[in-house]
Amino acid sequence: MAILGIGILLAMNFFLSSRQGDEKFLKPITQKINQVEAEFDLDYIEVLMRNRPDEPFTFANLNLDSNHSYYLFDESGELIYWSDFTHVPDFENIRTQENQRILEDRAGIYFTKVRRFNRNERSYWLVHTFPLYHNREIQNEYLQSGFNKSVFGNDMLVLSPERRTNFVDVQGQKGEYLFSIDFEQGYQAIGQTNNVPLMVFFFSLLFLILISGYDFVKTIWKKGQKFIATFYATLILFSIRGFMLFFGFPQDYFDFNLFDSSRYASSLLNPSLGDLMLNMICLIVPFSMVLAILLGKSFTQRFQNFSLKYKRWHFFVLAYLVSTVLLVGFFSLYINILSNAQWDLNILSIPSFDYFKGISLLMVFLGSAGYLLFSIIALSLVLENQPFSKGYALKVLVLFSLPIVIGLSIINWIYLLVYLTHLIFLISIISFELHKNIFRLGLNTFLTFFFGCLISAIVTGIAAHQVYLERQIQSKLRFANQQLVENDVMAEFFLSDIMNRISEDIFIKNALTDPLQSKEPIERKIRRIHMTNYFDQYALRIRVFNPSGDNVLQRNDEEKLQDLRVNYVKSDYITSVKDLYFLKGTEEIGSNQYFAFIPLYRDDVFLGTVFLELNQIRVLPGSVFPKLLMDQNYQASLNDRNYDFAIYQDGELQYGVGVFNYRASDLYNSLENNSLFTTGIYKKQYHHLGVQNEEKVVIVSSPIYSVYYILADISLFFLFYILLTLLSMVIYALLKGLKNFNFNYATKLQMYLNFAFFFPILIISAIILGLLANSYQDELHRQYFQKATLVKDNLSAMMEKQSAGVVDRDDFFEEVNNLAGTANIEINVFDNSGYLLISSQPNIFDKRIVTRRINPRAISELVEFQNNLTLLEENIGQLNYKAVYSAIRSSDGQSIQAIISIPFFESESELDVLIADVLSNILNIFVLVFIIFLFVSYFVSKNLTFPFKLLTQKLKATDLENNEPMFWPSKDEIGLLVNEYNNMLYKLEASKNVLASTEKETAWREMAKQVAHEIKNPLTPMKLTLQHLLRLQAEGKLDDPQKLKKPVETLITQVDTLSDIATSFSTFAKMPLPKNEQMDIREVVKGTLELFKNRERGMLTFEDFTEDMPLYVMGDDQLFGRVISNLIINGIQAVDGRKKPIVDVYLRTLGGQVLLEIKDNGKGIPESLKDKIFIPNFSTKSEGSGLGLAIAKRGVETAGGKIWFETKEGVGTSFYLAFDLVKGQIAD
């Protein structure tokens, strides 16, 4: 009912949820805005305190760690200082809206506070801004448009700088009006749920269900109905999860990234990583209950009895099949997470490690734990207490695995490696009996789990490589298809519209025909207005020609319009768009190119031609800059990998691009290989994938994934699994109670040695990683400075020539582009006041991603502090990077002519790669040394504990017979202990002699006492009989035969009794030493039972639960026969005469032993007599000497066996005989 209540509750909220009150939405926004306004005030006070009234403003004093962006204008509107170079507000908007708190421009909507103050008799404007809404021309992984998520929960609202009907007002700290908001349907406040009371009620109900369900399941479990309890627990948990998934809980109720489907989504059952985690938790509970059931003695016994009905190899195959299915599940879990997530789980992702990756690794660990534990338990059920040799189990495993190995070797070598790893794991379980080491804390337990962690790490590492290969294949397929496409249909569609709009642009026509107007605005308008974001993947060059064919943008350009027409206006290059031509990229010319000739007319008068040249960009691996400029709608078409590739046509190489030598290789012989076009092939340390169309074949190549990185991935997973395993074992020990675990000396020594190694090497590795990371970072910075110095030296000379009039601005711009292309960097040149002069990538400024202002800290470092170079950390949206600034000084070195800015957008990723390389080295070395040390410490602990084991064996074997002294070569602590042991033996020998003499006396006394007691019993009736005869003699009645007969018979009976007593004691005293020979216990039992086959009294049954094979034990077959016979006779005699005696005999094997049970239906043994059963001369019967069970116990224990009994009064008694099987004689 409670679960149904959750469903009804969620359904009510799902279907009947109403809009929350505006006041509830308004409150957190008002609090945030008031906090921002208070921080504005703090920043203003800090500005005034750091800049004295009698001193001019300096960037050094204005560069403070402000809470928000602020700007300083003078009275004329000139910008004096800006704290944020990504956005600068327009002063005209500030002047006209001085009293308003909302500033709206092309970059977005800002909450502002404007102050006017005086310094040095001059007025200044201080403007603080806080973004409420970002309006980006480009949206991608770094730049996002929308309302500020720290203020507003989502975008379902409308802002207004003025009061409007149905809008709510946001007020300042003093109650003044700031701006208004209209909350639309579906708005959700930040950090709040849709309905707080509903959520409180939901969680209360959920906890009630869990507590009630726990008590209910626990009660059923304690009653012994464990499978039913597991079923109900599973039903409760899965019902709750079903309601949560159906109603979208909690992702529709909480703003929590863990349940964000955009980060991970694999199916309806796992719409987010948080849902996957909840599903795994729900699976852990029933699986843990199943684990407890499988480990229970009752289930194990039932399984053993059930397995006797079928062939043993059936269960081996079933266990291997279950383990293999678990392997597939574990392997698929990792593939599923990586295939549907936005992150990687390998050594390269560690520098950017976050909680998403941590939870993903935890899920993988839980999967590996299930695979390992249930595989071991499955084999444990089959191997435990069975008389099979390891060779039989391994033989079945080989026959089971052979077809799988053959099939996988044909299908996929990755899967083959995974199964071979799994095969090694199974072989190790069988060969080293690892199933005996789990669920107890000891040395072998740690080694078993460490080995399991290594196996899981290898499987996970191979899975990581499989994910890498799949992503490589997908990326290469996209790359190859782009190479096969002759033209970009989308680009041609956009260019057709762009060419029409340019040809009709009045501004461009007027600028071209006006001889006094600069022609640069023509290029600027085409780039800013007409070109769409799609062409961010193209490098654009614009040239404008007058009617005579001269370039009016670059006057020194010798290439005329006619030359361009001759080169590109050809039938081979024609496209479906008029005046647009396409040139396919080749090895000589590089990437694909488009050329557009746009004629301009006014009233049928030819004005000139605009020429567009577009070269498709080939992005270097990890390059951020083109992605920063490209909208997310078009990034899918961007070549984001630096692949080598070759074009084959009709089996012949047309051209190849990249490092790989396609001409010297024999790849043309592989064009008929189907693997080339499916999974790819490996040749000359490269992976090659082919894609073909009707005429051409494109082969895309990349270096193979280094084995070094694969080993690093395995080392990373191994270390992570070890830490989680140790944590799990600690939690298990705490739950069970540390007092219940007794560690032996070897285990403690092994743990001390491992911890003594593990933690120091871990600390040392962390220190080395930090030092090397800092060293690499310094080296990276040195390279940045080196590039900046090189650029500065070249541009300094060029700037001197420009100042002298030798070169013009276009030459300087060309030099900047040449240097940027040669060094593969972006170069920005600012004047000494921080305004942009030239950029090698003007798109970042044209698209208003950043302003044309320099980072203000560069001004303070270079201009005010007179440094030559400085390195600053900057960010654009979500992109963090580093930039080097260098000052270009005049020839005399006194003044700064310009400032060079070189942003290294890949700096963060470059450092991550270096850190990953260092971490790979450390992890590989660490894990290798750890495994070696694990083995070394194992043998060291064995060697150190050997004397103690030897002493233990000697002490166990110490008796009053033959005791040999020990020898220890050294006089260390062990030597002293051995010496004391030998002294103890000498003392024991002396004590033995005294004890032997004393025991002989005591034994003879006890024997004499017992004999006297036994003899006295018949002597009394004999004495009375003789006295009776004397009375008869005195009376003269001895002649009467009738009166003599009875006394004489009594005397004869008592004499026979004395004879039996003498015979029994003689037998006990003279009982020969039993033989110790190999015999088949089954044959001994059957032979003994034959003696009772024709017995009239009682019924004897025999059931054999063992396999049809000899059961060899060591002992005396005659002695064992007498023992079994005696127990059967005792069982028959234990039954009252009114009830028919029934004796059942069972033969079983259990834990490497043969177990014989002899069960009767007698009256049982009273509790008070249980401890006396095996004492000599004790008997519950009126006849007999009471030596039978004593002789049986002595004979069984002499043969190394055990004898015990279980009894219940009124029901019967079972005697058990257990003997060790001779392992070397067990047949397969």
Order of alpha helices (4+ residues) and beta strands (2+ residues): alpha-alpha-alpha-beta-beta-alpha-beta-beta-beta-beta-beta-beta-beta-alpha-alpha-alpha-alpha-alpha-alpha-alpha-alpha-alpha-alpha-alpha-alpha-beta-alpha-beta-beta-beta-alpha-beta-beta-beta-beta-beta-alpha-alpha-alpha-beta-beta-alpha-beta-beta-beta-alpha-alpha-alpha-beta-alpha-beta-beta-alpha-beta-beta-alpha-beta-beta
